[in-house]
Amino acid sequence: MQTSWLDSINQNIDNQIDAYISVKDYRFYQIEKLKRIAAILDREEKSHCLNCKHDKIELEKIVNELDRLINKCGVSRKEYEKRVEKLIKRLKDDHHIYQAYHFTYTYSGIYTLVGVALGLLLSYGTFYSFNPHIFFMCAGIGMVIGNILGARKDNYQKRSGKQI
């Protein structure tokens, strides 16, 4: 019976985890994310994307070298992080697949800056001097609005299967 590519990758990751990787490293390096990336690559590769075929080969190399990349020196750990980030960046650019909470963080930052600018304008425009109450109120409202809008967009991305 022939096993699928996704099943073999998941099995290989599980074997590496059982044999070589501690629970602390499993959480710190987010190895579970490799399984999610594999599932997305398996799904997207069926649309005949050439980059996804290359990414599948790269992911196989990462999984096969997981022990060396995580348990050896710091240079190997940085190499692991760079290679995984490269896969994630390619998924983001080619298929608009984002990491969890991407929009929440981005929108919160942008709307906080908008709130700060509005707070400064209102503070100096109304009182001709700095009023911290209006300034911090506007910054807080901007952050809350950004958080709400970003969370809504993240939930939409999650429902549509476009989130790692």
N, C-alpha and C positions, 0 to 999 in steps of 0.2 A: 504494500500500500504506500503510495507516494504522499509525503507530507508537504504542506505548502511552505513557502519561504517564510511567512510570518510565524508559523508554528516552530520552524527550525530555529529562527532567531530568538524567539521567546524561550525555547528550551535551552539554547546555548547561554543566554543571559542567566537563566535560573541555575544552570550548572556552574557558571562562573561565580555567582553569588554564594552558592552553597560551599564551594571549595575554597575560594580565595578572599572574598570581600566581607569585611565586618559590617555590622548593622550601622555603626556610626558613619562609615564611608558610603554605605548604600543611601543613607538619607542625605549626607552632605553633597555628594556628587549627583544626586537626583537620577539614579540609574533607572528608576521606574519610567522616567521621561524617554529613555531609549526605546522602551516597549511601545509607548504612544507614538513616537516618531516612526517606528517600524510599521505600525498599523496605518498611519497616514500615508507613508510611502507606498505601502502595498495597495491602498485604495487609489491613490493618485497615479500610480504607475499604470493602472489599467486604462487610463486615458491616453496612453502612449506618449508620456512626457519623457524626453531624452534625459533631462537633468535628474529626474526621479530614478531612472535606471542607474545613473552614475552614483547617485546618493545611496541607493541600495547597496552597491558594491562598497562604498565608503563606510556605511553602517556595519556591514559584515566585518570589515577590517577592524573597526573600533571594538566590536563585540569580541572578536577573536583575540585582541590584544588588551582586553579589559584589565586583566591581572597586572600586566606590565605598566599600563597607563596610570593605574590608581595606586598600586602598592609600592611602586619604586620611587625614584627621586622626584623632587618638585618639578623638574623640567618635563617629565612625562605627564604629570598632573596638569600642567599648563597646556601641554599638547592635547590632552583629552578635552579640556574645556574649549580650546580653540576649534577643534574638529567638530564638537557638538554644536557650538555656536554657529559655525559655518553652515552646518546642515539646517539649523533653525532659520538662519538668515535667508538661505535659498528657498525654504518653504514659504517664508514671509513674502519674499519678492515675487516668486513665480505663482504661488497659489493663494496668497493672502491668508495664510494660516498663522495665527498669532499665539504667543504664550498666554497663560492664564493671567488675568488682571492687567493686561497691557493697556487697555483703554481706560481702566479705572485710574491707573497711575498717571497716564499721559493727560487725560482730561482734568484730573485734580490739579496737576501742576499748572496747566495752561489757565484754567479758570481762577486759580489762586492768584496768578500774576495779573489777570484782568481785574480781579477784585482789589488787589493792591493799587493798581493804577487808578481805578475808579475811586477808591478810598482817598488817595492823595488828591485827586481832582476835587472831590466833594469837600474834603477837609480844608484845603487851601482856598477853594472857591467860595465856600460858605463863611468860614471864620477868619480868613486871611492869615491863619497860623495853623500849625499842626494840631489836629484834634485826634488823640489816640483812639477814642471811643468809636468814631465813625470809621477811621482807618481799619481797625481790627475787625469791626463788624462787617465791612465790605469784603475784607480778605477771607473771613470765615464763611460768609455767604457764598462767595465764589468757590471756595474749596468744597463746600457741601453740594453745590449745584454740579460741579465737575465730577464729584464722586458718584452722584446719582446717575448722571448721564453716561459716565464711563461704565458703571455697573450694568446699566441697561444694555449698552452695546456689547459688553462682555457676555452677558446672558444670551443675547441674540447670536453671537459668534459660537457660543457653546452649543446652542440648540441646532445650529446649522452644520455642526461638525467641523468648524474652522478654528478650533482651539487645541493647542497641545496640552 
